[in-house]
Amino acid sequence: DWTDRTTCVLTGDGAGAAVVEACEEPGIGPVLWGSVPEMGNAVRIEGSPPVFAQEGQSVYRWTTSQLPPLARKVCEKAGVTPEELAAVVLHQANLRII
């Protein structure tokens, strides 16, 4: 919905990234998967025609509180410390959340 300035800027562009290297065994990982049922209505598709909608402040507060512990868990699973990382690439449209 290009008339909704709170969400239209989030869905206009796209990008992708991949780290590919030779390894002994094929696979993907380490990966941290999860879901947060209590945030289920914070980001949604609604209306007719269907449009993207979100509770922006709720999503912002959750993201800023959860990113640091999730990043630490991913580093643990990978067997590295944050100091060993050359870069961290996150999908995010808002620099304040990062």
Biopython code that builds the backbone (N, CA, C, O; Angstrom):
import numpy as np
from Bio.PDB.StructureBuilder import StructureBuilder

atoms = [
    (1, "ASP", "N", (0.848, -1.177, 0.000)),
    (1, "ASP", "CA", (0.000, 0.000, 0.000)),
    (1, "ASP", "C", (0.891, 1.237, 0.000)),
    (1, "ASP", "O", (1.395, 1.645, 1.046)),
    (2, "TRP", "N", (1.082, 1.827, -1.168)),
    (2, "TRP", "CA", (1.996, 2.972, -1.290)),
    (2, "TRP", "C", (1.478, 4.233, -0.614)),
    (2, "TRP", "O", (2.206, 5.222, -0.525)),
    (3, "THR", "N", (0.231, 4.223, -0.133)),
    (3, "THR", "CA", (-0.267, 5.385, 0.610)),
    (3, "THR", "C", (0.080, 5.307, 2.090)),
    (3, "THR", "O", (-0.067, 6.295, 2.810)),
    (4, "ASP", "N", (0.537, 4.150, 2.557)),
    (4, "ASP", "CA", (0.927, 3.972, 3.964)),
    (4, "ASP", "C", (2.434, 4.155, 4.087)),
    (4, "ASP", "O", (3.194, 3.222, 3.828)),
    (5, "ARG", "N", (2.871, 5.337, 4.476)),
    (5, "ARG", "CA", (4.304, 5.651, 4.544)),
    (5, "ARG", "C", (5.028, 4.861, 5.635)),
    (5, "ARG", "O", (6.258, 4.815, 5.634)),
    (6, "THR", "N", (4.302, 4.242, 6.560)),
    (6, "THR", "CA", (4.971, 3.469, 7.612)),
    (6, "THR", "C", (5.395, 2.089, 7.132)),
    (6, "THR", "O", (6.251, 1.460, 7.754)),
    (7, "THR", "N", (4.810, 1.604, 6.032)),
    (7, "THR", "CA", (5.181, 0.274, 5.552)),
    (7, "THR", "C", (5.643, 0.233, 4.106)),
    (7, "THR", "O", (6.382, -0.680, 3.738)),
    (8, "CYS", "N", (5.242, 1.183, 3.271)),
    (8, "CYS", "CA", (5.545, 1.072, 1.836)),
    (8, "CYS", "C", (7.046, 1.066, 1.559)),
    (8, "CYS", "O", (7.484, 0.433, 0.598)),
    (9, "VAL", "N", (7.827, 1.741, 2.360)),
    (9, "VAL", "CA", (9.272, 1.787, 2.118)),
    (9, "VAL", "C", (9.956, 0.466, 2.472)),
    (9, "VAL", "O", (11.116, 0.265, 2.115)),
    (10, "LEU", "N", (9.265, -0.429, 3.162)),
    (10, "LEU", "CA", (9.868, -1.697, 3.576)),
    (10, "LEU", "C", (9.820, -2.764, 2.496)),
    (10, "LEU", "O", (10.579, -3.730, 2.561)),
    (11, "THR", "N", (8.955, -2.616, 1.512)),
    (11, "THR", "CA", (8.743, -3.701, 0.554)),
    (11, "THR", "C", (9.114, -3.350, -0.875)),
    (11, "THR", "O", (8.796, -4.109, -1.791)),
    (12, "GLY", "N", (9.769, -2.234, -1.092)),
    (12, "GLY", "CA", (10.061, -1.798, -2.448)),
    (12, "GLY", "C", (11.297, -2.400, -3.076)),
    (12, "GLY", "O", (11.349, -2.534, -4.299)),
    (13, "ASP", "N", (12.288, -2.766, -2.299)),
    (13, "ASP", "CA", (13.552, -3.264, -2.826)),
    (13, "ASP", "C", (13.866, -4.621, -2.205)),
    (13, "ASP", "O", (13.272, -5.016, -1.202)),
    (14, "GLY", "N", (14.797, -5.312, -2.811)),
    (14, "GLY", "CA", (15.212, -6.595, -2.262)),
    (14, "GLY", "C", (16.681, -6.829, -2.511)),
    (14, "GLY", "O", (17.275, -6.227, -3.405)),
    (15, "ALA", "N", (17.260, -7.697, -1.726)),
    (15, "ALA", "CA", (18.671, -8.042, -1.880)),
    (15, "ALA", "C", (18.880, -9.435, -1.312)),
    (15, "ALA", "O", (18.033, -9.956, -0.587)),
    (16, "GLY", "N", (19.987, -10.015, -1.640)),
    (16, "GLY", "CA", (20.318, -11.325, -1.105)),
    (16, "GLY", "C", (21.808, -11.444, -0.895)),
    (16, "GLY", "O", (22.595, -10.726, -1.512)),
    (17, "ALA", "N", (22.187, -12.349, -0.025)),
    (17, "ALA", "CA", (23.603, -12.589, 0.241)),
    (17, "ALA", "C", (23.785, -14.064, 0.565)),
    (17, "ALA", "O", (22.889, -14.708, 1.109)),
    (18, "ALA", "N", (24.935, -14.581, 0.230)),
    (18, "ALA", "CA", (25.253, -15.968, 0.551)),
    (18, "ALA", "C", (26.750, -16.093, 0.780)),
    (18, "ALA", "O", (27.555, -15.424, 0.131)),
    (19, "VAL", "N", (27.101, -16.958, 1.708)),
    (19, "VAL", "CA", (28.504, -17.298, 1.930)),
    (19, "VAL", "C", (28.657, -18.735, 1.460)),
    (19, "VAL", "O", (28.030, -19.643, 2.006)),
    (20, "VAL", "N", (29.488, -18.940, 0.453)),
    (20, "VAL", "CA", (29.661, -20.260, -0.128)),
    (20, "VAL", "C", (31.133, -20.621, -0.043)),
    (20, "VAL", "O", (32.001, -19.837, -0.426)),
    (21, "GLU", "N", (31.404, -21.817, 0.464)),
    (21, "GLU", "CA", (32.787, -22.280, 0.535)),
    (21, "GLU", "C", (32.813, -23.800, 0.456)),
    (21, "GLU", "O", (31.820, -24.466, 0.749)),
    (22, "ALA", "N", (33.948, -24.334, 0.062)),
    (22, "ALA", "CA", (34.116, -25.781, 0.015)),
    (22, "ALA", "C", (34.136, -26.324, 1.439)),
    (22, "ALA", "O", (34.665, -25.686, 2.350)),
    (23, "CYS", "N", (33.555, -27.510, 1.624)),
    (23, "CYS", "CA", (33.562, -28.124, 2.951)),
    (23, "CYS", "C", (33.546, -29.639, 2.803)),
    (23, "CYS", "O", (33.249, -30.179, 1.737)),
    (24, "GLU", "N", (33.870, -30.297, 3.891)),
    (24, "GLU", "CA", (33.914, -31.763, 3.888)),
    (24, "GLU", "C", (32.516, -32.366, 3.703)),
    (24, "GLU", "O", (32.343, -33.332, 2.961)),
    (25, "GLU", "N", (31.526, -31.788, 4.382)),
    (25, "GLU", "CA", (30.169, -32.316, 4.310)),
    (25, "GLU", "C", (29.215, -31.205, 3.877)),
    (25, "GLU", "O", (29.273, -30.099, 4.412)),
    (26, "PRO", "N", (28.338, -31.487, 2.915)),
    (26, "PRO", "CA", (27.396, -30.453, 2.483)),
    (26, "PRO", "C", (26.387, -30.147, 3.587)),
    (26, "PRO", "O", (26.069, -31.002, 4.413)),
    (27, "GLY", "N", (25.894, -28.918, 3.584)),
    (27, "GLY", "CA", (24.879, -28.559, 4.569)),
    (27, "GLY", "C", (24.707, -27.065, 4.678)),
    (27, "GLY", "O", (25.420, -26.287, 4.046)),
    (28, "ILE", "N", (23.761, -26.687, 5.480)),
    (28, "ILE", "CA", (23.490, -25.289, 5.773)),
    (28, "ILE", "C", (23.640, -25.116, 7.272)),
    (28, "ILE", "O", (23.125, -25.916, 8.052)),
    (29, "GLY", "N", (24.340, -24.079, 7.668)),
    (29, "GLY", "CA", (24.396, -23.860, 9.107)),
    (29, "GLY", "C", (25.684, -23.219, 9.529)),
    (29, "GLY", "O", (26.563, -22.983, 8.700)),
    (30, "PRO", "N", (25.809, -22.941, 10.767)),
    (30, "PRO", "CA", (24.753, -23.113, 11.762)),
    (30, "PRO", "C", (23.636, -22.094, 11.573)),
    (30, "PRO", "O", (23.861, -20.972, 11.118)),
    (31, "VAL", "N", (22.438, -22.510, 11.931)),
    (31, "VAL", "CA", (21.258, -21.670, 11.760)),
    (31, "VAL", "C", (20.509, -21.621, 13.080)),
    (31, "VAL", "O", (20.459, -22.614, 13.807)),
    (32, "LEU", "N", (19.938, -20.492, 13.387)),
    (32, "LEU", "CA", (19.091, -20.346, 14.570)),
    (32, "LEU", "C", (17.673, -20.076, 14.086)),
    (32, "LEU", "O", (17.391, -19.011, 13.535)),
    (33, "TRP", "N", (16.789, -21.036, 14.291)),
    (33, "TRP", "CA", (15.403, -20.907, 13.857)),
    (33, "TRP", "C", (14.526, -20.627, 15.069)),
    (33, "TRP", "O", (14.856, -21.023, 16.187)),
    (34, "GLY", "N", (13.428, -19.956, 14.851)),
    (34, "GLY", "CA", (12.498, -19.745, 15.950)),
    (34, "GLY", "C", (11.280, -18.966, 15.509)),
    (34, "GLY", "O", (11.211, -18.464, 14.387)),
    (35, "SER", "N", (10.336, -18.875, 16.398)),
    (35, "SER", "CA", (9.150, -18.056, 16.169)),
    (35, "SER", "C", (8.705, -17.490, 17.509)),
    (35, "SER", "O", (9.051, -18.010, 18.570)),
    (36, "VAL", "N", (7.948, -16.440, 17.438)),
    (36, "VAL", "CA", (7.484, -15.764, 18.644)),
    (36, "VAL", "C", (5.966, -15.613, 18.524)),
    (36, "VAL", "O", (5.485, -14.609, 17.999)),
    (37, "PRO", "N", (5.208, -16.604, 19.008)),
    (37, "PRO", "CA", (3.754, -16.567, 18.835)),
    (37, "PRO", "C", (3.097, -15.291, 19.348)),
    (37, "PRO", "O", (2.139, -14.803, 18.750)),
    (38, "GLU", "N", (3.603, -14.753, 20.445)),
    (38, "GLU", "CA", (2.971, -13.546, 20.996)),
    (38, "GLU", "C", (3.142, -12.327, 20.088)),
    (38, "GLU", "O", (2.464, -11.318, 20.281)),
    (39, "MET", "N", (4.036, -12.407, 19.104)),
    (39, "MET", "CA", (4.212, -11.312, 18.140)),
    (39, "MET", "C", (3.458, -11.595, 16.836)),
    (39, "MET", "O", (3.636, -10.880, 15.850)),
    (40, "GLY", "N", (2.627, -12.625, 16.830)),
    (40, "GLY", "CA", (1.950, -13.068, 15.618)),
    (40, "GLY", "C", (1.130, -12.016, 14.895)),
    (40, "GLY", "O", (1.029, -12.057, 13.669)),
    (41, "ASN", "N", (0.548, -11.083, 15.615)),
    (41, "ASN", "CA", (-0.257, -10.048, 14.965)),
    (41, "ASN", "C", (0.516, -8.771, 14.708)),
    (41, "ASN", "O", (-0.033, -7.825, 14.144)),
    (42, "ALA", "N", (1.772, -8.721, 15.105)),
    (42, "ALA", "CA", (2.561, -7.499, 14.944)),
    (42, "ALA", "C", (2.910, -7.230, 13.482)),
    (42, "ALA", "O", (3.038, -6.072, 13.084)),
    (43, "VAL", "N", (3.064, -8.277, 12.681)),
    (43, "VAL", "CA", (3.335, -8.157, 11.246)),
    (43, "VAL", "C", (2.331, -9.065, 10.546)),
    (43, "VAL", "O", (2.242, -10.253, 10.856)),
    (44, "ARG", "N", (1.582, -8.511, 9.611)),
    (44, "ARG", "CA", (0.498, -9.293, 9.028)),
    (44, "ARG", "C", (0.104, -8.767, 7.641)),
    (44, "ARG", "O", (0.524, -7.689, 7.219)),
    (45, "ILE", "N", (-0.703, -9.555, 6.959)),
    (45, "ILE", "CA", (-1.337, -9.157, 5.704)),
    (45, "ILE", "C", (-2.817, -8.975, 6.023)),
    (45, "ILE", "O", (-3.440, -9.852, 6.620)),
    (46, "GLU", "N", (-3.378, -7.834, 5.623)),
    (46, "GLU", "CA", (-4.787, -7.584, 5.929)),
    (46, "GLU", "C", (-5.452, -6.809, 4.799)),
    (46, "GLU", "O", (-4.782, -6.245, 3.934)),
    (47, "GLY", "N", (-6.780, -6.791, 4.823)),
    (47, "GLY", "CA", (-7.549, -5.982, 3.894)),
    (47, "GLY", "C", (-7.829, -6.649, 2.567)),
    (47, "GLY", "O", (-7.400, -7.772, 2.304)),
    (48, "SER", "N", (-8.559, -5.928, 1.740)),
    (48, "SER", "CA", (-8.876, -6.374, 0.395)),
    (48, "SER", "C", (-8.808, -5.155, -0.523)),
    (48, "SER", "O", (-9.654, -4.268, -0.410)),
    (49, "PRO", "N", (-7.849, -5.083, -1.411)),
    (49, "PRO", "CA", (-6.828, -6.097, -1.673)),
    (49, "PRO", "C", (-5.871, -6.219, -0.488)),
    (49, "PRO", "O", (-5.700, -5.271, 0.279)),
    (50, "PRO", "N", (-5.249, -7.391, -0.343)),
    (50, "PRO", "CA", (-4.367, -7.615, 0.805)),
    (50, "PRO", "C", (-3.135, -6.712, 0.773)),
    (50, "PRO", "O", (-2.501, -6.542, -0.269)),
    (51, "VAL", "N", (-2.810, -6.139, 1.926)),
    (51, "VAL", "CA", (-1.636, -5.275, 2.051)),
    (51, "VAL", "C", (-0.861, -5.644, 3.311)),
    (51, "VAL", "O", (-1.416, -6.204, 4.256)),
    (52, "PHE", "N", (0.421, -5.325, 3.309)),
    (52, "PHE", "CA", (1.299, -5.533, 4.457)),
    (52, "PHE", "C", (0.962, -4.503, 5.529)),
    (52, "PHE", "O", (0.814, -3.319, 5.227)),
    (53, "ALA", "N", (0.839, -4.946, 6.775)),
    (53, "ALA", "CA", (0.583, -4.035, 7.893)),
    (53, "ALA", "C", (1.420, -4.488, 9.078)),
    (53, "ALA", "O", (1.738, -5.670, 9.207)),
    (54, "GLN", "N", (1.773, -3.553, 9.937)),
    (54, "GLN", "CA", (2.538, -3.919, 11.126)),
    (54, "GLN", "C", (2.290, -2.935, 12.255)),
    (54, "GLN", "O", (1.855, -1.804, 12.039)),
    (55, "GLU", "N", (2.578, -3.396, 13.469)),
    (55, "GLU", "CA", (2.591, -2.542, 14.653)),
    (55, "GLU", "C", (4.033, -2.083, 14.802)),
    (55, "GLU", "O", (4.819, -2.716, 15.507)),
    (56, "GLY", "N", (4.384, -0.986, 14.142)),
    (56, "GLY", "CA", (5.772, -0.548, 14.024)),
    (56, "GLY", "C", (6.514, -0.407, 15.335)),
    (56, "GLY", "O", (7.637, -0.897, 15.456)),
    (57, "GLN", "N", (5.921, 0.250, 16.324)),
    (57, "GLN", "CA", (6.602, 0.443, 17.606)),
    (57, "GLN", "C", (6.818, -0.879, 18.327)),
    (57, "GLN", "O", (7.866, -1.089, 18.938)),
    (58, "SER", "N", (5.843, -1.765, 18.261)),
    (58, "SER", "CA", (5.967, -3.077, 18.894)),
    (58, "SER", "C", (7.091, -3.887, 18.247)),
    (58, "SER", "O", (7.901, -4.501, 18.941)),
    (59, "VAL", "N", (7.133, -3.884, 16.921)),
    (59, "VAL", "CA", (8.195, -4.600, 16.198)),
    (59, "VAL", "C", (9.555, -3.992, 16.526)),
    (59, "VAL", "O", (10.520, -4.726, 16.740)),
    (60, "TYR", "N", (9.645, -2.681, 16.568)),
    (60, "TYR", "CA", (10.899, -1.991, 16.894)),
    (60, "TYR", "C", (11.382, -2.370, 18.296)),
    (60, "TYR", "O", (12.546, -2.726, 18.476)),
    (61, "ARG", "N", (10.494, -2.294, 19.282)),
    (61, "ARG", "CA", (10.890, -2.619, 20.665)),
    (61, "ARG", "C", (11.339, -4.067, 20.789)),
    (61, "ARG", "O", (12.340, -4.353, 21.445)),
    (62, "TRP", "N", (10.598, -4.991, 20.158)),
    (62, "TRP", "CA", (10.972, -6.397, 20.240)),
    (62, "TRP", "C", (12.331, -6.626, 19.576)),
    (62, "TRP", "O", (13.195, -7.300, 20.137)),
    (63, "THR", "N", (12.513, -6.069, 18.394)),
    (63, "THR", "CA", (13.755, -6.276, 17.647)),
    (63, "THR", "C", (14.958, -5.732, 18.397)),
    (63, "THR", "O", (15.981, -6.409, 18.499)),
    (64, "THR", "N", (14.850, -4.523, 18.922)),
    (64, "THR", "CA", (16.004, -3.929, 19.610)),
    (64, "THR", "C", (16.324, -4.659, 20.903)),
    (64, "THR", "O", (17.475, -4.648, 21.339)),
    (65, "SER", "N", (15.343, -5.289, 21.524)),
    (65, "SER", "CA", (15.627, -6.035, 22.755)),
    (65, "SER", "C", (16.144, -7.441, 22.463)),
    (65, "SER", "O", (16.878, -8.002, 23.277)),
    (66, "GLN", "N", (15.780, -8.019, 21.326)),
    (66, "GLN", "CA", (16.124, -9.413, 21.036)),
    (66, "GLN", "C", (17.349, -9.611, 20.159)),
    (66, "GLN", "O", (17.946, -10.687, 20.188)),
    (67, "LEU", "N", (17.739, -8.622, 19.389)),
    (67, "LEU", "CA", (18.878, -8.798, 18.485)),
    (67, "LEU", "C", (20.174, -9.162, 19.211)),
    (67, "LEU", "O", (20.831, -10.115, 18.794)),
    (68, "PRO", "N", (20.578, -8.464, 20.267)),
    (68, "PRO", "CA", (21.847, -8.830, 20.927)),
    (68, "PRO", "C", (21.885, -10.269, 21.454)),
    (68, "PRO", "O", (22.857, -10.971, 21.175)),
    (69, "PRO", "N", (20.872, -10.748, 22.208)),
    (69, "PRO", "CA", (20.964, -12.138, 22.670)),
    (69, "PRO", "C", (20.905, -13.160, 21.534)),
    (69, "PRO", "O", (21.556, -14.202, 21.611)),
    (70, "LEU", "N", (20.136, -12.878, 20.487)),
    (70, "LEU", "CA", (20.093, -13.803, 19.354)),
    (70, "LEU", "C", (21.427, -13.842, 18.622)),
    (70, "LEU", "O", (21.865, -14.910, 18.193)),
    (71, "ALA", "N", (22.075, -12.697, 18.475)),
    (71, "ALA", "CA", (23.395, -12.656, 17.831)),
    (71, "ALA", "C", (24.408, -13.458, 18.643)),
    (71, "ALA", "O", (25.237, -14.169, 18.076)),
    (72, "ARG", "N", (24.343, -13.345, 19.968)),
    (72, "ARG", "CA", (25.257, -14.135, 20.811)),
    (72, "ARG", "C", (25.013, -15.635, 20.639)),
    (72, "ARG", "O", (25.963, -16.415, 20.567)),
    (73, "LYS", "N", (23.734, -16.043, 20.571)),
    (73, "LYS", "CA", (23.413, -17.461, 20.387)),
    (73, "LYS", "C", (23.941, -17.983, 19.051)),
    (73, "LYS", "O", (24.470, -19.092, 18.981)),
    (74, "VAL", "N", (23.799, -17.190, 17.999)),
    (74, "VAL", "CA", (24.294, -17.611, 16.683)),
    (74, "VAL", "C", (25.812, -17.768, 16.716)),
    (74, "VAL", "O", (26.347, -18.731, 16.167)),
    (75, "CYS", "N", (26.504, -16.835, 17.352)),
    (75, "CYS", "CA", (27.960, -16.945, 17.470)),
    (75, "CYS", "C", (28.342, -18.206, 18.232)),
    (75, "CYS", "O", (29.270, -18.911, 17.836)),
    (76, "GLU", "N", (27.631, -18.499, 19.325)),
    (76, "GLU", "CA", (27.894, -19.723, 20.095)),
    (76, "GLU", "C", (27.738, -20.958, 19.217)),
    (76, "GLU", "O", (28.598, -21.839, 19.224)),
    (77, "LYS", "N", (26.641, -21.024, 18.459)),
    (77, "LYS", "CA", (26.404, -22.176, 17.586)),
    (77, "LYS", "C", (27.495, -22.322, 16.536)),
    (77, "LYS", "O", (27.847, -23.436, 16.148)),
    (78, "ALA", "N", (28.030, -21.196, 16.078)),
    (78, "ALA", "CA", (29.074, -21.222, 15.052)),
    (78, "ALA", "C", (30.456, -21.458, 15.648)),
    (78, "ALA", "O", (31.414, -21.710, 14.917)),
    (79, "GLY", "N", (30.565, -21.376, 16.980)),
    (79, "GLY", "CA", (31.863, -21.577, 17.619)),
    (79, "GLY", "C", (32.807, -20.404, 17.449)),
    (79, "GLY", "O", (34.023, -20.586, 17.398)),
    (80, "VAL", "N", (32.254, -19.194, 17.359)),
    (80, "VAL", "CA", (33.074, -17.990, 17.231)),
    (80, "VAL", "C", (32.614, -16.959, 18.258)),
    (80, "VAL", "O", (31.522, -17.060, 18.818)),
    (81, "THR", "N", (33.461, -15.978, 18.488)),
    (81, "THR", "CA", (33.075, -14.857, 19.336)),
    (81, "THR", "C", (32.733, -13.672, 18.440)),
    (81, "THR", "O", (33.205, -13.606, 17.304)),
    (82, "PRO", "N", (31.929, -12.742, 18.924)),
    (82, "PRO", "CA", (31.618, -11.567, 18.107)),
    (82, "PRO", "C", (32.874, -10.812, 17.666)),
    (82, "PRO", "O", (32.901, -10.239, 16.577)),
    (83, "GLU", "N", (33.900, -10.810, 18.494)),
    (83, "GLU", "CA", (35.146, -10.111, 18.152)),
    (83, "GLU", "C", (35.851, -10.726, 16.950)),
    (83, "GLU", "O", (36.629, -10.047, 16.279)),
    (84, "GLU", "N", (35.593, -11.988, 16.669)),
    (84, "GLU", "CA", (36.224, -12.665, 15.534)),
    (84, "GLU", "C", (35.557, -12.334, 14.199)),
    (84, "GLU", "O", (36.116, -12.635, 13.144)),
    (85, "LEU", "N", (34.396, -11.733, 14.227)),
    (85, "LEU", "CA", (33.657, -11.455, 13.001)),
    (85, "LEU", "C", (34.195, -10.210, 12.305)),
    (85, "LEU", "O", (34.429, -9.181, 12.939)),
    (86, "ALA", "N", (34.385, -10.318, 11.014)),
    (86, "ALA", "CA", (34.822, -9.160, 10.227)),
    (86, "ALA", "C", (33.643, -8.243, 9.928)),
    (86, "ALA", "O", (33.810, -7.029, 9.816)),
    (87, "ALA", "N", (32.447, -8.823, 9.798)),
    (87, "ALA", "CA", (31.253, -8.031, 9.495)),
    (87, "ALA", "C", (30.019, -8.808, 9.925)),
    (87, "ALA", "O", (30.042, -10.035, 10.023)),
    (88, "VAL", "N", (28.965, -8.090, 10.173)),
    (88, "VAL", "CA", (27.656, -8.679, 10.446)),
    (88, "VAL", "C", (26.685, -8.030, 9.468)),
    (88, "VAL", "O", (26.555, -6.806, 9.433)),
    (89, "VAL", "N", (26.010, -8.843, 8.682)),
    (89, "VAL", "CA", (25.079, -8.328, 7.687)),
    (89, "VAL", "C", (23.671, -8.733, 8.115)),
    (89, "VAL", "O", (23.348, -9.919, 8.182)),
    (90, "LEU", "N", (22.853, -7.748, 8.399)),
    (90, "LEU", "CA", (21.485, -7.994, 8.846)),
    (90, "LEU", "C", (20.506, -7.442, 7.822)),
    (90, "LEU", "O", (20.782, -6.442, 7.160)),
    (91, "HIS", "N", (19.377, -8.092, 7.701)),
    (91, "HIS", "CA", (18.309, -7.533, 6.872)),
    (91, "HIS", "C", (17.546, -6.555, 7.757)),
    (91, "HIS", "O", (16.900, -6.961, 8.723)),
    (92, "GLN", "N", (17.619, -5.304, 7.438)),
    (92, "GLN", "CA", (16.897, -4.318, 8.229)),
    (92, "GLN", "C", (16.786, -3.025, 7.453)),
    (92, "GLN", "O", (17.753, -2.556, 6.853)),
    (93, "ALA", "N", (15.610, -2.465, 7.473)),
    (93, "ALA", "CA", (15.379, -1.218, 6.753)),
    (93, "ALA", "C", (15.659, 0.002, 7.616)),
    (93, "ALA", "O", (15.608, 1.131, 7.127)),
    (94, "ASN", "N", (15.955, -0.211, 8.893)),
    (94, "ASN", "CA", (16.093, 0.904, 9.818)),
    (94, "ASN", "C", (17.395, 0.773, 10.600)),
    (94, "ASN", "O", (17.537, -0.151, 11.401)),
    (95, "LEU", "N", (18.333, 1.666, 10.387)),
    (95, "LEU", "CA", (19.639, 1.609, 11.038)),
    (95, "LEU", "C", (19.531, 1.678, 12.557)),
    (95, "LEU", "O", (20.377, 1.108, 13.247)),
    (96, "ARG", "N", (18.520, 2.358, 13.106)),
    (96, "ARG", "CA", (18.373, 2.461, 14.559)),
    (96, "ARG", "C", (18.147, 1.105, 15.208)),
    (96, "ARG", "O", (18.546, 0.905, 16.355)),
    (97, "ILE", "N", (17.521, 0.176, 14.510)),
    (97, "ILE", "CA", (17.269, -1.145, 15.078)),
    (97, "ILE", "C", (18.562, -1.934, 15.179)),
    (97, "ILE", "O", (18.746, -2.694, 16.130)),
    (98, "ILE", "N", (19.452, -1.771, 14.224)),
    (98, "ILE", "CA", (20.726, -2.481, 14.245)),
    (98, "ILE", "C", (21.572, -1.950, 15.370)),
    (98, "ILE", "O", (22.695, -2.412, 15.569)),
]
sb = StructureBuilder()
sb.init_structure("model")
sb.init_model(0)
sb.init_chain("A")
sb.init_seg("    ")
for serial, (resi, resn, name, xyz) in enumerate(atoms, 1):
    if name == "N":
        sb.init_residue(resn, " ", resi, " ")
    sb.init_atom(name, np.array(xyz, "f"), 0.0, 1.0, " ", f" {name:<3s}", serial, name[0])
structure = sb.get_structure()
